[in-house]
Structure formats: structure tokens, C-alpha cells
């Protein structure tokens, strides 16, 4: 008995990897080059005003850092949800045409 792979089955792994690369780039652009610094500041700000250390100037700065981190988390979560929906669509696709249609939408989400 021979197992014959459908074209969709052959395309699926590459399509999922392409989606991941696309969204990784978008998420990394959103985080920016100072992402680790911003993450560290957010962690310090979350510990409280007295424990913020030299990275947190005052209470207003602490609140601003927390608000910026929350906005960034929301934006990242939205991109990740979109990425997961697209990958689920690729996994559920029965034909190569369906996979290609999903991948075509990547160009519109630049």
C-alpha cells in the first residue's frame, strides 16, 4: 500500500513556517531595538514605586512605563492571535489553493 501525499500536505509545513517568519518580523518591529530595556523597566515598575530602582525616576514615570508595556502587550497579543488563526487555517486547509489563498493575505498585512 502506497501513501500518496496531497500537494496541500507538502505545502503545509513551509506555509506555517512562512507565517511564523512574517509575524516574528512584525512583532520584533513592534518591540523595537530597546525591547529588553523596556521589558526590564516594566518588570521593575511592576514591583512598586519603592523597588523600581534607578530605571524608574518617579511615580509618573512608573505609571507611564506600565501603560506603555500594557499597550505593547495588547498589540503583540493581537498579532499573535492573528498568526495563530492563520496557522489554524493552513492546518485545516484541504487543498493547495486554500493554503495559497491564506498565504496571499500575508502580503496585505505588511
C-alpha positions as CSV (number, residue, x, y, z in Angstrom):
1,X,0.0,0.0,0.0
2,X,1.5,3.3,-1.1
3,X,0.7,6.6,0.6
4,X,0.2,9.4,-1.8
5,X,0.7,12.9,-0.3
6,X,-1.6,15.6,-1.5
7,X,0.0,18.9,-2.6
8,X,-1.6,20.6,0.4
9,X,0.3,18.2,2.7
10,X,3.5,19.1,1.1
11,X,2.9,22.9,1.2
12,X,1.6,22.9,4.8
13,X,5.0,22.9,6.8
14,X,6.5,25.6,4.7
15,X,3.3,27.7,4.8
16,X,3.3,27.5,8.6
17,X,7.0,28.5,8.8
18,X,6.4,31.4,6.4
19,X,3.5,32.7,8.6
20,X,5.8,32.4,11.7
21,X,8.6,34.4,10.0
22,X,6.2,37.0,8.8
23,X,4.7,37.6,12.3
24,X,8.0,37.3,14.0
25,X,9.3,40.2,11.9
26,X,6.2,42.3,12.7
27,X,6.4,41.5,16.4
28,X,10.1,42.3,16.5
29,X,9.4,45.6,14.8
30,X,6.8,46.4,17.3
31,X,9.1,45.6,20.2
32,X,11.9,47.6,18.7
33,X,15.7,47.7,19.3
34,X,15.3,48.6,23.0
35,X,12.8,45.8,23.8
36,X,15.0,44.3,26.5
37,X,15.4,47.6,28.3
38,X,11.6,48.3,28.1
39,X,10.9,44.8,29.4
40,X,13.3,45.3,32.3
41,X,11.8,48.7,33.1
42,X,8.3,47.2,33.1
43,X,9.3,44.4,35.4
44,X,10.9,47.0,37.8
45,X,7.8,49.3,37.6
46,X,5.5,46.4,38.4
47,X,7.4,45.7,41.6
48,X,6.2,49.0,43.0
49,X,7.4,52.6,43.4
50,X,10.0,52.0,46.1
51,X,11.5,49.0,44.4
52,X,11.8,50.5,40.9
53,X,15.5,51.3,41.3
54,X,17.3,53.8,39.1
55,X,15.4,52.7,36.0
56,X,12.2,54.3,37.3
57,X,12.5,58.0,38.0
58,X,9.3,58.7,39.9
59,X,5.7,57.6,40.2
60,X,4.7,59.3,37.0
61,X,7.5,57.5,35.2
62,X,6.4,54.2,36.7
63,X,2.8,54.7,35.6
64,X,4.0,55.7,32.1
65,X,6.2,52.6,31.8
66,X,3.3,50.3,32.9
67,X,0.9,51.9,30.5
68,X,3.4,51.6,27.6
69,X,4.0,48.0,28.5
70,X,0.3,47.2,28.6
71,X,-0.3,48.8,25.1
72,X,2.6,46.9,23.7
73,X,1.4,43.6,25.2
74,X,-2.1,44.2,23.7
75,X,-0.6,44.9,20.3
76,X,1.7,41.8,20.5
77,X,-1.3,39.7,21.6
78,X,-3.4,40.9,18.6
79,X,-0.6,39.9,16.2
80,X,-0.1,36.5,17.9
81,X,-3.8,35.8,17.7
82,X,-3.8,36.7,14.0
83,X,-0.8,34.4,13.5
84,X,-2.5,31.5,15.3
85,X,-5.7,32.0,13.3
86,X,-3.7,31.9,10.0
87,X,-1.8,28.7,11.0
88,X,-5.0,27.1,12.1
89,X,-6.4,27.9,8.6
90,X,-3.4,26.3,7.0
91,X,-3.8,23.2,9.1
92,X,-7.4,23.0,8.2
93,X,-7.0,23.6,4.5
94,X,-7.8,20.7,2.3
95,X,-6.2,22.0,-0.9
96,X,-3.1,23.8,-2.0
97,X,-5.3,26.6,-3.4
98,X,-6.7,27.2,0.1
99,X,-3.2,27.4,1.6
100,X,-2.1,29.7,-1.2
101,X,-5.1,32.0,-0.5
102,X,-4.1,32.2,3.1
103,X,-0.5,33.0,2.3
104,X,-1.7,35.7,-0.2
105,X,-3.1,37.6,2.7
106,X,0.4,37.9,4.2
107,X,1.2,40.5,1.5
108,X,-1.7,42.6,2.7
109,X,-0.6,42.6,6.3
110,X,2.8,44.2,5.8
